[in-house]
């Protein structure tokens, strides 16, 4: 999944994705949206199916929402520069590649990608990969006209 097709997201879809962007878990998002965890999971699966998202689904949904203007940067943040490896792993995660797919793309082991994702969470002080992607947008590593790897 490199380029997601442009599709319309409902207000409830955006609310769900914004929960992921804030680093919330499914139970907290369900509580926020006054619904069940099962309905949250089903909605996420429907959105992913509609957008052809696989792998790191929540991170890819956050990236899609920023890319297409559903989420916007409200408070720019500054972060230390990323190493080229971390920038590459961030980009592959934002595009929805699973750990295994990202490891094949980078010619490394899945454990190397797992470690890089942990370092990204630590670097951005984030709870989830979806929140890492949101914070990368807020740090200006991505813009709506970005097509490649974020600046290292």
TIMIGU-765382 format. One record per residue (C-alpha): x negated, y negated, z; residue number from 1; residue in one letter. Coordinates in Angstrom, 3 decimals. Example, Ala and Ser with C-alpha at 12.3 -4.5 7.8 and 13.67 -1.06 7.14 Angstrom:
px;py;pz;nr;rest
-12.300;4.500;7.800;1;A
-13.670;1.060;7.140;2;S
//
This chain:
px;py;pz;nr;rest
0.000;0.000;0.000;1;X
-1.910;-3.038;-1.194;2;X
0.733;-5.493;-2.325;3;X
4.155;-5.219;-0.747;4;X
7.131;-6.072;-2.930;5;X
8.938;-9.256;-1.955;6;X
12.191;-8.326;-0.200;7;X
14.555;-10.277;1.982;8;X
14.442;-9.727;5.731;9;X
17.484;-10.326;7.910;10;X
17.357;-12.500;11.020;11;X
17.407;-9.334;13.168;12;X
14.528;-7.886;11.119;13;X
12.491;-11.038;11.718;14;X
13.355;-10.974;15.427;15;X
12.080;-7.389;15.643;16;X
8.869;-8.208;13.761;17;X
8.262;-11.321;15.843;18;X
8.432;-9.096;18.936;19;X
5.633;-6.984;17.487;20;X
3.689;-10.169;16.672;21;X
3.931;-11.172;20.344;22;X
2.550;-7.777;21.395;23;X
5.837;-6.489;22.798;24;X
6.669;-2.789;22.971;25;X
9.832;-1.161;21.642;26;X
11.535;-1.098;25.101;27;X
10.888;-4.826;25.615;28;X
12.072;-5.695;22.097;29;X
15.208;-3.604;22.624;30;X
15.889;-5.472;25.841;31;X
15.265;-8.826;24.100;32;X
17.643;-7.919;21.273;33;X
20.227;-6.381;23.622;34;X
20.181;-3.014;21.880;35;X
18.754;0.467;22.325;36;X
15.218;1.624;21.667;37;X
16.587;4.121;19.139;38;X
18.211;1.309;17.131;39;X
14.914;-0.608;17.171;40;X
13.045;2.423;15.848;41;X
15.696;3.037;13.162;42;X
15.606;-0.607;12.081;43;X
11.807;-0.481;11.867;44;X
11.979;2.686;9.758;45;X
14.562;1.114;7.402;46;X
12.460;-2.031;6.971;47;X
9.334;0.052;6.324;48;X
11.141;2.206;3.791;49;X
12.508;-0.894;2.025;50;X
9.031;-2.466;1.876;51;X
7.162;0.818;1.180;52;X
5.105;0.427;4.372;53;X
3.268;3.432;5.784;54;X
0.405;3.940;8.228;55;X
-0.100;1.015;10.603;56;X
3.529;-0.022;10.130;57;X
3.967;-2.653;12.827;58;X
0.785;-4.481;11.845;59;X
1.780;-4.367;8.159;60;X
5.247;-5.742;8.962;61;X
3.724;-8.663;10.877;62;X
1.341;-9.350;7.977;63;X
4.239;-9.217;5.479;64;X
6.321;-11.605;7.593;65;X
3.510;-14.174;7.740;66;X
2.637;-13.716;4.065;67;X
6.205;-14.384;2.957;68;X
6.986;-17.236;5.330;69;X
9.234;-15.408;7.791;70;X
6.723;-16.123;10.558;71;X
4.619;-19.263;10.665;72;X
1.576;-20.347;12.608;73;X
2.796;-22.640;15.365;74;X
-0.340;-22.845;17.509;75;X
-3.619;-22.406;15.646;76;X
-6.257;-20.691;17.768;77;X
-10.004;-20.391;17.475;78;X
-11.864;-17.116;17.723;79;X
-15.464;-16.043;17.329;80;X
-16.352;-14.860;13.834;81;X
-15.747;-11.202;12.969;82;X
-18.441;-8.860;11.772;83;X
-17.957;-7.662;8.183;84;X
-16.886;-4.230;9.460;85;X
-14.292;-5.660;11.846;86;X
-13.002;-7.973;9.105;87;X
-12.633;-5.007;6.739;88;X
-10.832;-2.901;9.358;89;X
-8.551;-5.840;10.174;90;X
-7.654;-6.262;6.502;91;X
-6.950;-2.563;5.985;92;X
-4.845;-2.487;9.153;93;X
-2.884;-5.566;8.054;94;X
-2.215;-3.853;4.725;95;X
-0.793;-0.890;6.617;96;X
-3.484;1.715;6.085;97;X
-3.579;4.480;8.646;98;X
-6.757;5.212;10.539;99;X
-7.492;8.163;8.260;100;X
-6.823;6.204;5.045;101;X
-8.934;3.289;6.273;102;X
-11.785;5.659;7.139;103;X
-11.708;7.143;3.627;104;X
-11.690;3.656;2.109;105;X
-14.666;2.596;4.250;106;X
-16.493;5.949;3.950;107;X
-16.657;6.453;7.705;108;X
-14.957;8.647;10.297;109;X
-11.475;8.006;11.721;110;X
-13.163;7.587;15.120;111;X
-15.216;4.704;13.714;112;X
-11.998;2.995;12.622;113;X
-10.432;3.717;16.016;114;X
-13.406;2.081;17.752;115;X
-13.264;-0.931;15.425;116;X
-9.545;-1.335;16.141;117;X
-10.255;-1.225;19.876;118;X
-12.937;-3.904;19.400;119;X
-10.423;-6.008;17.437;120;X
-7.900;-5.732;20.286;121;X
-10.621;-6.775;22.724;122;X
-11.892;-9.566;20.440;123;X
-8.404;-11.087;20.137;124;X
-7.369;-10.096;23.696;125;X
-4.327;-8.387;22.182;126;X
-2.199;-5.499;23.398;127;X
-1.348;-4.093;19.962;128;X
-2.655;-4.057;16.401;129;X
0.420;-5.998;15.304;130;X
-0.526;-8.733;17.766;131;X
-4.112;-8.662;16.421;132;X
-2.760;-9.359;12.917;133;X
-0.565;-12.192;14.224;134;X
-3.508;-13.729;16.078;135;X
-5.680;-13.397;12.955;136;X
-3.069;-15.456;11.094;137;X
-3.056;-18.028;13.903;138;X
-6.858;-18.156;13.778;139;X
-6.695;-19.004;10.083;140;X
-8.295;-15.753;8.929;141;X
-5.327;-15.318;6.602;142;X
-3.294;-17.858;4.673;143;X
-0.333;-17.363;2.357;144;X
-2.714;-17.451;-0.615;145;X
-5.187;-14.974;0.922;146;X
-5.548;-11.845;-1.153;147;X
-8.725;-10.210;0.166;148;X
-10.572;-9.519;3.358;149;X
-10.372;-12.219;6.050;150;X
-13.383;-14.447;6.432;151;X
-15.992;-12.888;8.671;152;X
//
